[in-house]
């Protein structure tokens, strides 16, 4: 191939990947000898390849020094730009390998027990396109645990309770619902159709442990304090089922998502709360750096299925 400078300005030479890797190594190591040692090849092999590259480009990339060939200012500028291209090529390979690996195992999705319960049957029916990538497996855990597992890559996506604050996560609200209370069926307020939280301020409140979700806990507890609730009287329940068991045995009144009434625990009656200032917001979240094909497919499928349920999503 002739010198492109003689063939016209519109000619463009496409170097081989090996030439680019040699040039990157010389730039990184500071010379041909060290580059050859780093790549486990010979000095002469790199020298021949890069001379060919310079000839084909029609650009002088090296200067002769008493210590051998060294990249000149033009060669360094060219090498820096080539390094950026190689970084993109390596990233493309890593992403492709990442996707390929993920498609060989189930698509694990987490969900909080306190998310909108109407979402669970929706999630159980979800599947993704493709023969290998269509197995959506659900894992239940508190929101803080879900966040940790998503960050570690153990879960591809999760549905948790807001607020969620994490700069590494992409987060989207998908549903919200008011609170309700589970009362012992013999409770003095069991005959009421609806209740205000203030009417329960003297009761022992069955509520989640703070370490399950500190931001959510504090948000709700701070509101209850304004109604004269005493957090020292709260009775901790790790699950909705456990909260209902406490209520059924008269240990307290359980603060629950309104959709928890689907559990229908014997000995417990559910009453919606009229307080508009507190509610449970469910969000879908994934790692920002994993927003690739399969995750984007899941988000699209989940959005469509959730929208059909009309679960009062919060405006984005």
C-alpha positions as CSV (number, residue, x, y, z in Angstrom):
1,X,0.0,0.0,0.0
2,X,1.4,3.4,-1.0
3,X,1.8,6.5,1.1
4,X,-1.6,7.9,1.7
5,X,-0.2,11.4,1.7
6,X,0.7,10.9,-2.0
7,X,-2.7,9.4,-2.8
8,X,-4.8,12.3,-1.6
9,X,-6.1,13.8,1.7
10,X,-9.3,11.7,1.7
11,X,-7.4,8.4,2.0
12,X,-7.4,6.9,5.5
13,X,-5.3,4.0,6.6
14,X,-6.8,1.6,9.1
15,X,-4.1,0.2,11.4
16,X,-4.2,-3.4,12.6
17,X,-5.2,-4.1,16.2
18,X,-1.7,-5.4,16.9
19,X,-0.1,-2.1,15.8
20,X,-2.4,-0.2,18.0
21,X,-1.7,-2.4,21.0
22,X,2.0,-2.0,20.4
23,X,1.7,1.7,20.2
24,X,-0.3,1.8,23.4
25,X,2.3,-0.3,25.2
26,X,5.1,2.0,24.0
27,X,3.2,5.0,25.3
28,X,2.5,3.3,28.6
29,X,6.0,1.9,29.2
30,X,8.0,4.8,27.8
31,X,10.0,2.8,25.3
32,X,10.2,-0.1,22.9
33,X,12.3,-2.4,25.1
34,X,10.0,-2.1,28.1
35,X,6.9,-2.4,25.9
36,X,8.4,-5.6,24.5
37,X,9.0,-7.0,28.0
38,X,5.4,-6.1,29.0
39,X,3.9,-7.8,25.9
40,X,6.2,-10.8,26.1
41,X,7.5,-10.2,22.6
42,X,10.7,-8.9,21.0
43,X,12.0,-5.3,20.6
44,X,12.4,-5.9,16.8
45,X,8.9,-7.2,16.4
46,X,7.4,-4.0,17.8
47,X,9.9,-1.8,16.0
48,X,9.0,-3.4,12.6
49,X,5.3,-3.1,13.2
50,X,5.4,0.5,14.3
51,X,7.7,1.5,11.4
52,X,5.2,0.0,9.1
53,X,2.4,1.9,10.8
54,X,4.3,5.2,10.5
55,X,5.0,4.5,6.8
56,X,1.4,3.7,6.0
57,X,0.2,6.8,7.9
58,X,2.8,9.0,6.2
59,X,3.5,10.5,9.6
60,X,6.7,10.5,11.5
61,X,5.8,9.1,14.9
62,X,9.3,8.4,16.3
63,X,12.7,10.1,16.8
64,X,16.0,8.3,17.0
65,X,17.8,8.8,20.2
66,X,21.0,7.3,21.7
67,X,18.7,5.0,23.6
68,X,16.7,3.9,20.6
69,X,13.4,5.0,19.1
70,X,11.2,7.3,21.1
71,X,7.7,8.6,20.4
72,X,7.9,12.2,19.3
73,X,5.2,14.8,20.1
74,X,3.1,13.7,17.1
75,X,3.4,10.1,18.1
76,X,2.3,10.9,21.6
77,X,-0.8,12.8,20.5
78,X,-1.7,10.0,18.1
79,X,-1.0,7.4,20.8
80,X,-3.2,9.2,23.4
81,X,-6.2,9.2,20.9
82,X,-5.6,5.6,20.0
83,X,-5.6,4.7,23.7
84,X,-9.1,6.2,24.0
85,X,-10.3,4.1,21.1
86,X,-8.8,0.9,22.7
87,X,-10.4,1.7,26.0
88,X,-13.8,1.9,24.2
89,X,-13.1,-1.4,22.4
90,X,-12.2,-3.1,25.7
91,X,-15.3,-1.7,27.3
92,X,-17.4,-3.0,24.4
93,X,-15.8,-6.5,24.9
94,X,-16.4,-6.4,28.7
95,X,-20.1,-5.4,28.2
96,X,-20.6,-8.1,25.6
97,X,-19.0,-10.7,27.9
98,X,-21.1,-9.4,30.9
99,X,-24.3,-9.7,28.9
100,X,-23.4,-13.2,27.7
101,X,-22.6,-14.4,31.2
102,X,-25.9,-13.0,32.6
103,X,-27.9,-14.7,29.9
104,X,-26.8,-18.0,31.2
105,X,-28.3,-17.5,34.7
106,X,-31.7,-16.4,36.0
107,X,-32.6,-12.7,36.1
108,X,-32.8,-12.2,39.9
109,X,-35.2,-9.5,41.0
110,X,-35.7,-8.4,44.6
111,X,-38.8,-7.1,46.3
112,X,-39.6,-5.6,49.7
113,X,-42.4,-7.1,51.7
114,X,-43.7,-3.5,52.2
115,X,-43.9,-2.7,48.5
116,X,-47.4,-2.4,46.9
117,X,-48.6,-6.0,47.2
118,X,-50.5,-5.8,43.9
119,X,-47.1,-5.8,42.3
120,X,-46.2,-9.3,43.4
121,X,-48.5,-11.2,41.0
122,X,-47.4,-8.9,38.3
123,X,-43.7,-9.7,38.9
124,X,-44.4,-13.4,39.2
125,X,-45.7,-13.4,35.6
126,X,-42.9,-11.4,34.1
127,X,-40.5,-12.9,31.5
128,X,-37.8,-11.5,29.3
129,X,-37.2,-12.1,25.6
130,X,-34.8,-14.8,24.6
131,X,-34.5,-18.5,25.3
132,X,-32.0,-18.2,28.1
133,X,-32.7,-14.8,29.5
134,X,-36.4,-15.3,30.3
135,X,-36.2,-16.7,33.8
136,X,-37.2,-14.0,36.3
137,X,-36.5,-15.3,39.9
138,X,-37.9,-13.2,42.8
139,X,-36.1,-12.7,46.1
140,X,-37.6,-11.0,49.1
141,X,-35.7,-8.8,51.5
142,X,-36.0,-5.4,53.3
143,X,-35.2,-2.4,51.1
144,X,-31.7,-1.8,52.6
145,X,-30.7,-5.4,52.0
146,X,-32.1,-5.2,48.5
147,X,-29.9,-2.1,47.8
148,X,-26.8,-3.9,49.1
149,X,-27.5,-7.0,46.9
150,X,-28.2,-4.8,43.8
151,X,-24.9,-3.0,44.4
152,X,-23.0,-6.3,44.7
153,X,-24.6,-7.6,41.5
154,X,-26.5,-10.4,43.2
155,X,-29.8,-8.9,42.0
156,X,-30.3,-7.4,38.6
157,X,-33.1,-5.1,39.7
158,X,-35.3,-4.6,42.8
159,X,-38.5,-3.1,44.0
160,X,-38.1,-1.3,47.3
161,X,-39.7,1.4,49.4
162,X,-38.7,5.1,49.1
163,X,-36.8,7.1,50.1
164,X,-33.8,5.5,48.5
165,X,-30.6,7.6,48.4
166,X,-27.7,6.1,46.4
167,X,-25.8,7.9,43.6
168,X,-24.9,4.5,42.0
169,X,-28.5,3.5,41.5
170,X,-31.1,4.4,38.8
171,X,-34.4,4.8,40.6
172,X,-38.0,5.2,39.3
173,X,-41.2,5.4,41.4
174,X,-43.8,2.9,40.1
175,X,-46.6,2.9,42.7
176,X,-47.8,4.4,45.9
177,X,-50.5,3.6,48.5
178,X,-51.8,4.9,51.8
179,X,-51.3,3.2,55.2
180,X,-53.8,1.1,57.0
181,X,-53.8,-0.4,60.5
182,X,-54.5,-4.0,61.6
183,X,-56.5,-4.0,64.8
184,X,-57.4,-6.9,67.0
185,X,-61.0,-7.8,66.1
186,X,-62.2,-6.9,69.7
187,X,-60.5,-3.5,69.6
188,X,-62.5,-0.5,70.7
189,X,-62.2,1.0,67.2
190,X,-62.8,-2.1,65.3
191,X,-66.3,-0.9,64.3
192,X,-65.0,2.3,62.6
193,X,-64.9,2.4,58.8
194,X,-61.7,4.6,58.7
195,X,-59.3,5.9,61.2
196,X,-57.0,8.9,61.7
197,X,-53.6,8.0,63.1
198,X,-54.1,10.4,65.9
199,X,-56.8,8.1,67.3
200,X,-54.2,5.5,68.0
201,X,-51.5,7.6,69.7
202,X,-52.0,5.9,73.0
203,X,-51.7,2.4,71.5
204,X,-48.6,0.2,71.2
205,X,-47.8,0.4,67.6
206,X,-46.4,-2.6,65.7
207,X,-43.9,-1.2,63.2
208,X,-40.7,-2.2,61.4
209,X,-37.3,-2.1,63.1
210,X,-35.3,1.1,62.2
211,X,-32.4,-0.9,60.7
212,X,-34.8,-2.3,58.0
213,X,-35.0,1.1,56.4
214,X,-33.7,4.0,58.5
215,X,-34.9,6.8,56.1
216,X,-38.4,5.4,55.7
217,X,-38.6,4.6,59.4
218,X,-37.6,8.2,60.4
219,X,-39.9,9.7,57.8
220,X,-42.9,8.0,59.2
221,X,-41.9,8.1,62.9
222,X,-41.2,11.9,62.7
223,X,-44.8,12.3,61.5
224,X,-46.2,10.1,64.2
225,X,-44.3,12.1,66.9
226,X,-46.3,15.2,65.9
227,X,-49.4,13.2,66.8
228,X,-48.0,12.3,70.3
229,X,-46.9,8.8,69.5
230,X,-44.1,7.5,71.7
231,X,-41.5,5.5,69.7
232,X,-40.3,3.8,72.9
233,X,-43.6,1.9,72.9
234,X,-43.2,0.6,69.3
235,X,-43.2,-3.1,69.0
236,X,-40.8,-4.3,66.2
237,X,-42.0,-6.7,63.5
238,X,-39.7,-7.8,60.7
239,X,-42.5,-9.0,58.4
240,X,-46.1,-8.2,57.7
241,X,-47.1,-11.7,58.8
242,X,-45.3,-11.1,62.2
243,X,-47.1,-7.7,62.6
244,X,-50.4,-9.4,62.0
245,X,-49.6,-12.1,64.5
246,X,-48.9,-9.5,67.2
247,X,-52.2,-7.7,66.4
248,X,-54.2,-10.9,66.4
249,X,-52.9,-11.6,69.9
250,X,-53.7,-8.1,71.2
251,X,-50.1,-7.0,71.6
252,X,-50.6,-3.8,69.6
253,X,-52.0,-2.3,66.4
254,X,-50.1,-2.9,63.2
255,X,-49.1,-0.1,60.9
256,X,-49.3,-1.6,57.4
257,X,-49.6,-0.9,53.7
258,X,-53.2,-0.7,52.7
259,X,-52.7,-3.6,50.3
260,X,-51.7,-5.8,53.2
261,X,-55.3,-6.6,53.7
262,X,-54.9,-9.4,51.2
263,X,-53.3,-11.4,53.9
264,X,-56.7,-11.8,55.7
265,X,-55.3,-12.8,59.1
266,X,-57.9,-14.4,61.4
267,X,-58.5,-12.2,64.5
268,X,-57.4,-9.0,62.7
269,X,-59.5,-6.3,61.0
270,X,-58.1,-3.8,58.6
271,X,-58.9,-0.1,58.7
272,X,-57.6,2.5,56.2
273,X,-55.9,5.5,57.6
274,X,-57.1,8.9,56.5
275,X,-53.7,10.6,57.0
276,X,-52.7,12.0,53.6
277,X,-49.2,13.1,54.7
278,X,-47.8,9.6,54.9
279,X,-47.9,6.9,52.3
280,X,-45.7,4.1,51.0
281,X,-44.0,4.7,47.7
282,X,-42.6,1.7,45.8
283,X,-39.7,2.2,43.4
284,X,-37.8,0.1,40.9
285,X,-34.1,0.4,41.0
286,X,-31.0,-1.0,39.2
287,X,-27.3,-0.1,39.1
288,X,-26.6,2.7,36.7
289,X,-23.6,1.0,35.3
290,X,-25.7,-2.1,34.4
291,X,-28.2,-0.4,32.3
292,X,-27.6,-2.7,29.4
293,X,-29.8,-4.7,27.1
294,X,-31.3,-7.3,29.4
295,X,-31.9,-4.7,32.2
296,X,-33.4,-2.3,29.8
297,X,-35.7,-5.1,28.5
298,X,-36.8,-5.8,32.1
299,X,-37.5,-2.2,32.8
300,X,-39.6,-1.9,29.7
301,X,-41.5,-5.1,30.4
302,X,-42.1,-4.2,34.1
303,X,-43.2,-0.7,33.2
304,X,-45.8,-2.0,30.8
305,X,-47.1,-4.6,33.2
306,X,-47.3,-2.2,36.1
307,X,-49.0,0.5,34.0
308,X,-51.8,-2.0,33.2
309,X,-52.5,-2.3,37.0
310,X,-53.1,1.4,37.5
311,X,-51.4,1.5,40.8
312,X,-51.4,5.3,41.2
313,X,-47.8,5.9,40.2
314,X,-46.2,9.1,41.4
315,X,-45.3,11.6,38.8
316,X,-41.7,11.3,37.7
